[in-house]
Each structure stands twice: as structure tokens, then as C-alpha cells.
Amino acid sequence: MAAFTNIKGGDELQKFLDQLPAKIEANIMRSSLRAGAKVILDAAKENVPVEHGDLRASLRISTRSKRGVVTATVKAGSKKAFYWRFVEFGTAAHGIKPKKAASLLFGNVFAESVLHPGARAKPYMRPALDTQAGAAIQAVGEAIKKRLTKQGINASDTEFTVEKD
């Protein structure tokens, strides 16, 4: 997991944000967190194993604001790509039994149950976070500065850097 010892410039950026009304601050944070999440999303899309493309297509960014706290999440999965967790985390060997029928049918063969051998994990999301966390934090800082400049607050001379262990 990525560990960061120092993020310089965060306090200065927070001072600039505190000068703004809450709604504008939330909008700036939402778009800035989205910029950081896009770095992780792009890396995850590069890492994901592709068979049909449904899993890659299901990767997306979701933002949420609750009680003044804005969050951004990189998500995977859809009706077509319900298997995202099996790819990321793998599966253990397990039995499969029919739910609504007396037996399973494979071609011309009937079976009461089968043993699935399991599947090894092929992580795509965690490696994306581990390798791109610093770049994502940097992207958030740059996006905040850009949005502050749009609001008429000069934050361009604020240096925002991330130091990794």
C-alpha cells in the first residue's frame, strides 16, 4: 500500500477553500476529487484483464456529498460485469448446485452438482491505487488551484507536492 510521509501545501489550499461559501467549496472539491479519481480509474482500466470488455466498460467514478464531506470513489461492476469481485479477489474452490431444477445440464450431460476449482485473483483496482496514489493526490491539488483561480482567488503560487516513503 502506498504511504506518504508529507503532503506540502495542503494547509494553504485549505485556507483558500475556507474563504469560499460552502456550496462553491463543495463543487470545487467534487471536481478536484474527480480529477484525482480519474488518475486511479485510468490505471485500473489499463490493469483490468480483458475478455469481452464488459468489466473495463463498467469502471466509473462516483462522487457523493454527505454532511459537508465530499467523497469520490472508483467503482467497478454492472449487470453485465457482476463478476468484478471474482476477478479482483479470486474465488476459492466451491460446489455448484442447481437452484430451481433437479440437475444441471452441460451439453448432453446432467449433473446434480459440480465442483468449481476456483479462480486466482487478477487484481486491477488495488495495484492502480498503489501505483497512482501520489499522482492522484497531485491531480487533486492542481485541480483545486485551477478552480480557485476560476473563482478569482490566486492560488497559483501555492506549491503542492507529495513526498512518498
MIFITI-616362 format. One record per atom (N, C-alpha, C): z, x, y negated; residue in three letters; atom name. Coordinates in pm, whole numbers. Layout:
<gugus>
      zz      xx      yy  resn  name
       Z       X       Y   Ala    CA
...
</gugus>
This chain:
<gugus>
      zz      xx      yy  resn  name
       0      83     118   Met     N
       0       0       0   Met    CA
       0      88    -124   Met     C
     -71      45    -227   Ala     N
     -80     123    -350   Ala    CA
      52     118    -425   Ala     C
      95     233    -473   Ala     N
     218     241    -551   Ala    CA
     186     307    -684   Ala     C
     238     251    -791   Phe     N
     212     304    -924   Phe    CA
     344     339    -989   Phe     C
     352     462   -1038   Thr     N
     477     505   -1099   Thr    CA
     484     467   -1245   Thr     C
     370     459   -1312   Asn     N
     375     436   -1455   Asn    CA
     250     362   -1503   Asn     C
     273     259   -1580   Ile     N
     164     188   -1647   Ile    CA
     192     202   -1795   Ile     C
     113     285   -1863   Lys     N
     136     312   -2005   Lys    CA
      57     214   -2090   Lys     C
     119     166   -2196   Gly     N
      52      77   -2289   Gly    CA
      82     -70   -2265   Gly     C
     147    -103   -2156   Gly     N
     177    -243   -2125   Gly    CA
     270    -307   -2227   Gly     C
     369    -232   -2274   Asp     N
     463    -286   -2373   Asp    CA
     393    -318   -2504   Asp     C
     301    -229   -2547   Glu     N
     227    -253   -2671   Glu    CA
     139    -376   -2658   Glu     C
      71    -390   -2544   Leu     N
     -12    -508   -2523   Leu    CA
      72    -635   -2524   Leu     C
     191    -630   -2466   Gln     N
     279    -746   -2464   Gln    CA
     321    -784   -2606   Gln     C
     346    -686   -2693   Lys     N
     382    -715   -2833   Lys    CA
     269    -790   -2902   Lys     C
     144    -747   -2877   Phe     N
      30    -817   -2936   Phe    CA
      22    -960   -2884   Phe     C
      41    -978   -2755   Leu     N
      35   -1113   -2695   Leu    CA
     144   -1203   -2749   Leu     C
     262   -1147   -2775   Asp     N
     374   -1227   -2825   Asp    CA
     347   -1283   -2964   Asp     C
     251   -1227   -3036   Gln     N
     217   -1275   -3170   Gln    CA
     133   -1403   -3165   Gln     C
      82   -1436   -3050   Leu     N
     -12   -1548   -3036   Leu    CA
      57   -1676   -2992   Leu     C
      -1   -1792   -3024   Pro     N
      50   -1918   -2969   Pro    CA
      40   -1916   -2816   Pro     C
     128   -1990   -2750   Ala     N
     137   -1988   -2604   Ala    CA
       5   -2024   -2536   Ala     C
     -68   -2122   -2591   Lys     N
    -193   -2165   -2528   Lys    CA
    -298   -2055   -2532   Lys     C
    -307   -1987   -2646   Ile     N
    -405   -1878   -2658   Ile    CA
    -363   -1762   -2568   Ile     C
    -233   -1733   -2564   Glu     N
    -184   -1626   -2476   Glu    CA
    -218   -1657   -2330   Glu     C
    -199   -1783   -2290   Ala     N
    -229   -1822   -2151   Ala    CA
    -378   -1806   -2122   Ala     C
    -464   -1844   -2219   Asn     N
    -609   -1829   -2200   Asn    CA
    -648   -1682   -2187   Asn     C
    -587   -1598   -2270   Ile     N
    -616   -1454   -2264   Ile    CA
    -570   -1399   -2130   Ile     C
    -452   -1437   -2086   Met     N
    -400   -1386   -1959   Met    CA
    -486   -1436   -1842   Met     C
    -529   -1562   -1847   Arg     N
    -610   -1617   -1739   Arg    CA
    -741   -1539   -1725   Arg     C
    -810   -1519   -1836   Ser     N
    -938   -1448   -1827   Ser    CA
    -918   -1301   -1792   Ser     C
    -810   -1241   -1838   Ser     N
    -783   -1100   -1809   Ser    CA
    -744   -1080   -1663   Ser     C
    -661   -1168   -1610   Leu     N
    -625   -1159   -1469   Leu    CA
    -746   -1185   -1380   Leu     C
    -834   -1272   -1427   Arg     N
    -958   -1299   -1353   Arg    CA
   -1044   -1171   -1348   Arg     C
   -1046   -1096   -1459   Ala     N
   -1122    -970   -1462   Ala    CA
   -1065    -870   -1362   Ala     C
    -933    -863   -1354   Gly     N
    -870    -773   -1257   Gly    CA
    -894    -819   -1114   Gly     C
    -887    -949   -1092   Ala     N
    -909   -1004    -957   Ala    CA
   -1053    -983    -914   Ala     C
   -1146    -982   -1009   Lys     N
   -1287    -961    -975   Lys    CA
   -1309    -823    -914   Lys     C
   -1233    -724    -959   Val     N
   -1242    -589    -902   Val    CA
   -1204    -595    -753   Val     C
   -1094    -666    -723   Ile     N
   -1049    -680    -584   Ile    CA
   -1151    -763    -504   Ile     C
   -1200    -871    -564   Leu     N
   -1298    -958    -498   Leu    CA
   -1424    -880    -459   Leu     C
   -1476    -801    -551   Asp     N
   -1597    -724    -523   Asp    CA
   -1575    -626    -408   Asp     C
   -1458    -561    -406   Ala     N
   -1428    -468    -296   Ala    CA
   -1413    -542    -164   Ala     C
   -1349    -658    -165   Ala     N
   -1333    -737     -43   Ala    CA
   -1469    -782      10   Ala     C
   -1560    -820     -80   Lys     N
   -1694    -862     -38   Lys    CA
   -1770    -746      25   Lys     C
   -1746    -625     -23   Glu     N
   -1809    -507      39   Glu    CA
   -1750    -479     176   Glu     C
   -1619    -503     192   Asn     N
   -1548    -470     316   Asn    CA
   -1567    -571     428   Asn     C
   -1595    -697     394   Val     N
   -1594    -803     494   Val    CA
   -1707    -782     596   Val     C
   -1673    -792     726   Pro     N
   -1780    -782     826   Pro    CA
   -1868    -906     818   Pro     C
   -1999    -885     822   Val     N
   -2091    -997     802   Val    CA
   -2165   -1029     932   Val     C
   -2151   -1153     976   Glu     N
   -2234   -1202    1086   Glu    CA
   -2328   -1308    1032   Glu     C
   -2270   -1408     966   His     N
   -2352   -1516     913   His    CA
   -2343   -1524     761   His     C
   -2248   -1456     700   Gly     N
   -2232   -1458     556   Gly    CA
   -2140   -1567     505   Gly     C
   -2091   -1655     594   Asp     N
   -2003   -1764     550   Asp    CA
   -1871   -1712     496   Asp     C
   -1815   -1611     560   Leu     N
   -1687   -1556     516   Leu    CA
   -1703   -1489     380   Leu     C
   -1806   -1410     363   Arg     N
   -1829   -1344     234   Arg    CA
   -1849   -1449     125   Arg     C
   -1924   -1552     155   Ala     N
   -1950   -1658      56   Ala    CA
   -1824   -1736      22   Ala     C
   -1725   -1737     111   Ser     N
   -1603   -1814      86   Ser    CA
   -1503   -1739      -2   Ser     C
   -1523   -1610     -23   Leu     N
   -1431   -1533    -107   Leu    CA
   -1444   -1579    -251   Leu     C
   -1330   -1602    -317   Arg     N
   -1332   -1654    -453   Arg    CA
   -1202   -1620    -525   Arg     C
   -1202   -1641    -656   Ile     N
   -1084   -1620    -739   Ile    CA
   -1031   -1755    -782   Ile     C
    -900   -1769    -775   Ser     N
    -834   -1891    -820   Ser    CA
    -727   -1852    -922   Ser     C
    -720   -1925   -1033   Thr     N
    -615   -1900   -1132   Thr    CA
    -527   -2022   -1143   Thr     C
    -403   -1997   -1183   Arg     N
    -306   -2106   -1193   Arg    CA
    -207   -2073   -1304   Arg     C
    -164   -2175   -1374   Ser     N
     -61   -2158   -1477   Ser    CA
      50   -2258   -1448   Ser     C
     170   -2205   -1427   Lys     N
     283   -2290   -1397   Lys    CA
     404   -2240   -1475   Lys     C
     460   -2327   -1556   Arg     N
     576   -2295   -1639   Arg    CA
     555   -2168   -1721   Arg     C
     436   -2155   -1777   Gly     N
     406   -2041   -1863   Gly    CA
     369   -1913   -1791   Gly     C
     368   -1915   -1659   Val     N
     332   -1796   -1582   Val    CA
     191   -1816   -1526   Val     C
     101   -1726   -1565   Val     N
     -37   -1734   -1520   Val    CA
     -56   -1637   -1404   Val     C
    -120   -1685   -1297   Thr     N
    -148   -1600   -1181   Thr    CA
    -296   -1612   -1144   Thr     C
    -346   -1506   -1084   Ala     N
    -482   -1507   -1029   Ala    CA
    -472   -1462    -884   Ala     C
    -546   -1528    -798   Thr     N
    -541   -1499    -655   Thr    CA
    -684   -1485    -602   Thr     C
    -704   -1385    -518   Val     N
    -831   -1372    -447   Val    CA
    -812   -1442    -313   Val     C
    -894   -1543    -287   Lys     N
    -878   -1626    -167   Lys    CA
   -1000   -1615     -76   Lys     C
    -977   -1644      50   Ala     N
   -1085   -1650     149   Ala    CA
   -1070   -1779     227   Ala     C
   -1183   -1827     278   Gly     N
   -1179   -1944     365   Gly    CA
   -1244   -2066     305   Gly     C
   -1303   -2145     394   Ser     N
   -1366   -2271     359   Ser    CA
   -1380   -2348     490   Ser     C
   -1442   -2465     485   Lys     N
   -1462   -2539     610   Lys    CA
   -1546   -2458     708   Lys     C
   -1646   -2387     657   Lys     N
   -1731   -2305     744   Lys    CA
   -1664   -2174     783   Lys     C
   -1579   -2121     696   Ala     N
   -1517   -1990     719   Ala    CA
   -1366   -2004     741   Ala     C
   -1329   -2100     826   Phe     N
   -1188   -2123     858   Phe    CA
   -1127   -2005     931   Phe     C
   -1208   -1920     986   Tyr     N
   -1166   -1809    1071   Tyr    CA
   -1126   -1684     993   Tyr     C
   -1117   -1693     860   Trp     N
   -1090   -1575     778   Trp    CA
    -967   -1498     824   Trp     C
    -861   -1570     862   Arg     N
    -736   -1503     902   Arg    CA
    -750   -1432    1036   Arg     C
    -838   -1484    1124   Phe     N
    -860   -1419    1252   Phe    CA
    -930   -1284    1232   Phe     C
   -1020   -1278    1135   Val     N
   -1089   -1153    1105   Val    CA
    -993   -1054    1040   Val     C
    -919   -1099     941   Glu     N
    -828   -1010     866   Glu    CA
    -714    -957     953   Glu     C
    -652   -1044    1032   Phe     N
    -532   -1007    1107   Phe    CA
    -553    -991    1257   Phe     C
    -667   -1035    1310   Gly     N
    -691   -1029    1453   Gly    CA
    -618   -1142    1525   Gly     C
    -637   -1149    1658   Thr     N
    -569   -1250    1738   Thr    CA
    -520   -1186    1867   Thr     C
    -413   -1241    1920   Ala     N
    -361   -1196    2049   Ala    CA
    -434   -1271    2160   Ala     C
    -428   -1220    2280   Ala     N
    -486   -1291    2394   Ala    CA
    -414   -1426    2407   Ala     C
    -490   -1530    2437   His     N
    -431   -1664    2445   His    CA
    -517   -1755    2532   His     C
    -454   -1857    2583   Gly     N
    -525   -1955    2664   Gly    CA
    -584   -2064    2577   Gly     C
    -692   -2123    2624   Ile     N
    -756   -2235    2555   Ile    CA
    -767   -2350    2654   Ile     C
    -712   -2465    2615   Lys     N
    -718   -2585    2699   Lys    CA
    -787   -2695    2620   Lys     C
    -851   -2789    2689   Pro     N
    -916   -2899    2618   Pro    CA
    -811   -2989    2552   Pro     C
    -845   -3042    2434   Lys     N
    -752   -3129    2362   Lys    CA
    -773   -3276    2397   Lys     C
    -899   -3318    2407   Lys     N
    -927   -3460    2427   Lys    CA
   -1001   -3490    2556   Lys     C
   -1030   -3388    2634   Ala     N
   -1107   -3408    2758   Ala    CA
   -1030   -3348    2875   Ala     C
   -1077   -3374    2995   Ala     N
   -1011   -3323    3115   Ala    CA
   -1045   -3176    3139   Ala     C
   -1163   -3134    3090   Ser     N
   -1202   -2995    3114   Ser    CA
   -1294   -2946    3002   Ser     C
   -1313   -2815    2999   Leu     N
   -1404   -2751    2905   Leu    CA
   -1539   -2733    2974   Leu     C
   -1647   -2737    2898   Leu     N
   -1781   -2722    2954   Leu    CA
   -1849   -2603    2888   Leu     C
   -1893   -2507    2969   Phe     N
   -1969   -2391    2923   Phe    CA
   -2100   -2389    3001   Phe     C
   -2207   -2436    2939   Gly     N
   -2335   -2447    3011   Gly    CA
   -2322   -2550    3122   Gly     C
   -2327   -2506    3249   Asn     N
   -2311   -2595    3364   Asn    CA
   -2177   -2574    3433   Asn     C
   -2088   -2500    3371   Val     N
   -1959   -2466    3433   Val    CA
   -1847   -2544    3364   Val     C
   -1762   -2610    3445   Phe     N
   -1645   -2680    3395   Phe    CA
   -1522   -2595    3422   Phe     C
   -1426   -2597    3328   Ala     N
   -1301   -2522    3347   Ala    CA
   -1187   -2601    3286   Ala     C
   -1071   -2600    3353   Glu     N
    -952   -2667    3299   Glu    CA
    -893   -2588    3183   Glu     C
    -907   -2456    3188   Ser     N
    -861   -2370    3079   Ser    CA
    -932   -2235    3091   Ser     C
    -932   -2161    2982   Val     N
    -988   -2025    2982   Val    CA
    -892   -1933    2909   Val     C
    -902   -1805    2936   Leu     N
    -819   -1706    2868   Leu    CA
    -906   -1629    2769   Leu     C
    -871   -1642    2642   His     N
    -941   -1567    2538   His    CA
    -877   -1429    2532   His     C
    -955   -1321    2533   Pro     N
    -897   -1187    2537   Pro    CA
    -835   -1141    2404   Pro     C
    -854   -1218    2300   Gly     N
    -805   -1177    2168   Gly    CA
    -915   -1105    2092   Gly     C
    -888   -1075    1968   Ala     N
    -985   -1004    1884   Ala    CA
    -910    -906    1797   Ala     C
    -964    -786    1782   Arg     N
    -896    -688    1699   Arg    CA
    -916    -723    1551   Arg     C
    -820    -682    1471   Ala     N
    -827    -708    1328   Ala    CA
    -937    -624    1264   Ala     C
   -1006    -684    1169   Lys     N
   -1106    -613    1088   Lys    CA
   -1072    -642     942   Lys     C
    -965    -579     893   Pro     N
    -917    -612     758   Pro    CA
   -1022    -584     650   Pro     C
   -1031    -673     556   Tyr     N
   -1122    -657     443   Tyr    CA
   -1047    -680     312   Tyr     C
    -948    -769     311   Met     N
    -876    -801     188   Met    CA
    -772    -694     153   Met     C
    -689    -657     250   Arg     N
    -583    -559     223   Arg    CA
    -639    -423     181   Arg     C
    -741    -371     250   Pro     N
    -799    -244     204   Pro    CA
    -857    -255      62   Pro     C
    -912    -371      28   Ala     N
    -965    -391    -107   Ala    CA
    -853    -378    -209   Ala     C
    -740    -439    -181   Leu     N
    -625    -430    -272   Leu    CA
    -573    -287    -278   Leu     C
    -556    -225    -164   Asp     N
    -501     -89    -160   Asp    CA
    -587      11    -235   Asp     C
    -718       0    -224   Thr     N
    -805      98    -287   Thr    CA
    -837      65    -433   Thr     C
    -827     -60    -472   Gln     N
    -871    -100    -606   Gln    CA
    -760    -150    -697   Gln     C
    -635    -139    -656   Ala     N
    -525    -192    -739   Ala    CA
    -521    -127    -876   Ala     C
    -535       4    -881   Gly     N
    -533      74   -1010   Gly    CA
    -647      31   -1100   Gly     C
    -766      20   -1043   Ala     N
    -883     -24   -1120   Ala    CA
    -865    -168   -1168   Ala     C
    -801    -251   -1086   Ala     N
    -778    -391   -1124   Ala    CA
    -680    -398   -1242   Ala     C
    -574    -319   -1236   Ile     N
    -477    -317   -1346   Ile    CA
    -545    -268   -1474   Ile     C
    -627    -165   -1460   Gln     N
    -702    -112   -1574   Gln    CA
    -794    -219   -1632   Gln     C
    -861    -295   -1547   Ala     N
    -952    -401   -1592   Ala    CA
    -876    -510   -1666   Ala     C
    -756    -543   -1619   Val     N
    -673    -643   -1688   Val    CA
    -640    -594   -1829   Val     C
    -595    -470   -1840   Gly     N
    -561    -414   -1972   Gly    CA
    -679    -413   -2067   Gly     C
    -795    -371   -2017   Glu     N
    -915    -367   -2101   Glu    CA
    -957    -508   -2144   Glu     C
    -947    -604   -2053   Ala     N
    -984    -742   -2086   Ala    CA
    -889    -801   -2190   Ala     C
    -760    -768   -2178   Ile     N
    -663    -817   -2278   Ile    CA
    -699    -761   -2415   Ile     C
    -727    -631   -2422   Lys     N
    -762    -569   -2550   Lys    CA
    -888    -633   -2609   Lys     C
    -986    -659   -2525   Lys     N
   -1111    -720   -2570   Lys    CA
   -1086    -860   -2626   Lys     C
   -1005    -940   -2555   Arg     N
    -975   -1076   -2601   Arg    CA
    -889   -1076   -2727   Arg     C
    -797    -980   -2739   Leu     N
    -717    -970   -2861   Leu    CA
    -806    -939   -2981   Leu     C
    -904    -853   -2961   Thr     N
    -998    -819   -3068   Thr    CA
   -1074    -944   -3111   Thr     C
   -1112   -1029   -3015   Lys     N
   -1179   -1156   -3047   Lys    CA
   -1090   -1246   -3131   Lys     C
    -958   -1237   -3109   Gln     N
    -863   -1320   -3184   Gln    CA
    -829   -1258   -3320   Gln     C
    -889   -1143   -3351   Gly     N
    -865   -1079   -3480   Gly    CA
    -747    -984   -3480   Gly     C
    -696    -948   -3364   Ile     N
    -585    -854   -3355   Ile    CA
    -642    -722   -3305   Ile     C
    -622    -616   -3384   Asn     N
    -679    -486   -3348   Asn    CA
    -588    -416   -3248   Asn     C
    -626    -421   -3122   Ala     N
    -550    -353   -3017   Ala    CA
    -633    -241   -2956   Ala     C
    -747    -210   -3020   Ser     N
    -838    -111   -2962   Ser    CA
    -779      29   -2957   Ser     C
    -686      59   -3048   Asp     N
    -626     193   -3047   Asp    CA
    -511     205   -2947   Asp     C
    -474      94   -2882   Thr     N
    -370      98   -2779   Thr    CA
    -430     154   -2652   Thr     C
    -370     261   -2602   Glu     N
    -419     321   -2479   Glu    CA
    -346     259   -2361   Glu     C
    -423     218   -2263   Phe     N
    -368     153   -2144   Phe    CA
    -412     233   -2023   Phe     C
    -318     303   -1960   Thr     N
    -353     386   -1845   Thr    CA
    -259     358   -1729   Thr     C
    -309     384   -1610   Val     N
    -232     364   -1487   Val    CA
    -223     497   -1416   Val     C
    -101     536   -1380   Glu     N
     -81     659   -1303   Glu    CA
     -37     622   -1163   Glu     C
    -106     678   -1065   Lys     N
     -78     648    -925   Lys    CA
       8     758    -864   Lys     C
      93     719    -767   Asp     N
     174     818    -694   Asp    CA
      87     922    -629   Asp     C
</gugus>
